[in-house]
């Protein structure tokens, strides 16, 4: 009789451990799904983001992010301004220079 009770307790303990493992697996799957959704939303935001290119605040031209991605030199950490080499930019996506000053153009993110 005592042996039977011990066996039943062991079986019950194993069942509880199995349930805990299943719950942990479900939680991990939910977290992974949430992360994937966030990544997809972020990618969608990047595809829909447009930038304005200007030199000396005069000549404006709009390009999608994919059109200028290869031209990026650096990102300004505070203002989210991206500086480009103007000469390289004019070779690939011609725009009229507004003056003969700087050879840098700036791309500023347009926020919705």
C-alpha positions in Angstrom: 0.0 0.0 0.0 2.8 2.4 0.9 4.6 1.5 -2.3 1.5 2.2 -4.3 1.1 5.7 -2.8 4.8 6.5 -3.5 4.4 5.4 -7.1 1.3 7.6 -7.5 3.1 10.6 -6.0 6.0 10.1 -8.3 3.7 9.9 -11.3 1.9 13.0 -10.2 5.2 14.9 -9.7 6.3 13.9 -13.3 3.0 15.1 -14.7 3.3 18.4 -13.0 6.9 18.8 -14.3 5.7 18.0 -17.8 2.9 20.6 -17.6 5.4 23.2 -16.4 7.7 22.4 -19.4 4.8 22.7 -21.8 3.8 26.1 -20.3 7.4 27.4 -20.6 7.5 26.2 -24.2 4.3 28.0 -25.0 5.6 31.2 -23.4 8.8 31.0 -25.4 6.8 30.5 -28.6 4.6 33.5 -27.8 7.7 35.7 -27.2 9.2 34.6 -30.5 6.0 35.4 -32.4 5.9 38.9 -30.7 9.5 39.5 -31.7 8.8 38.5 -35.3 5.8 40.8 -35.5 7.9 43.7 -34.1 10.6 43.1 -36.7 8.0 42.9 -39.5 6.5 46.2 -38.4 9.9 47.8 -38.2 10.8 46.6 -41.7 7.4 47.9 -43.0 8.1 51.3 -41.4 11.5 51.5 -43.1 10.1 50.7 -46.5 7.5 53.4 -46.1 9.9 56.0 -44.8 10.8 58.8 -47.2 13.6 61.3 -47.0 14.1 64.8 -48.3 17.4 65.7 -49.8 18.6 69.3 -49.8 21.6 71.5 -50.1 21.8 74.8 -48.4 18.1 74.5 -47.6 17.1 75.3 -51.2 16.7 72.5 -53.7 14.4 69.7 -52.4 14.1 66.2 -53.8 12.4 63.2 -52.4 13.7 59.6 -52.5 12.7 56.4 -50.8 15.1 54.9 -48.3 16.1 52.1 -50.7 17.2 54.6 -53.4 19.7 56.3 -51.0 20.8 53.5 -48.8 24.1 52.9 -50.6 24.9 56.6 -50.4 24.9 57.0 -46.7 28.2 58.3 -45.2 27.2 58.8 -41.5 24.1 59.4 -39.3 23.9 62.4 -37.1 23.1 60.9 -33.6 21.0 63.7 -32.3 19.0 64.9 -35.2 18.7 61.8 -37.4 20.3 63.6 -40.3 22.2 61.6 -42.8 25.1 63.3 -44.6 25.9 62.2 -48.1 28.8 62.9 -50.5 27.1 65.4 -52.9 29.3 64.5 -55.9 28.5 60.8 -55.6 24.8 61.6 -55.2 24.7 63.7 -58.4 26.3 60.9 -60.3 23.7 58.4 -59.3 20.5 60.5 -58.7 21.1 63.8 -60.5 19.7 66.9 -58.7 20.5 70.5 -59.4 23.0 72.1 -57.0 21.6 75.2 -55.5 25.0 76.8 -55.0 28.7 76.0 -55.5 29.4 75.7 -51.7 29.4 72.5 -49.8 29.8 69.1 -51.4 27.5 67.5 -48.8 23.8 67.0 -49.1 21.7 66.1 -46.1 18.8 63.7 -45.9 16.3 64.3 -43.1 13.8 61.8 -42.2 10.2 62.8 -42.7 8.1 61.7 -39.8 4.4 61.0 -40.2 
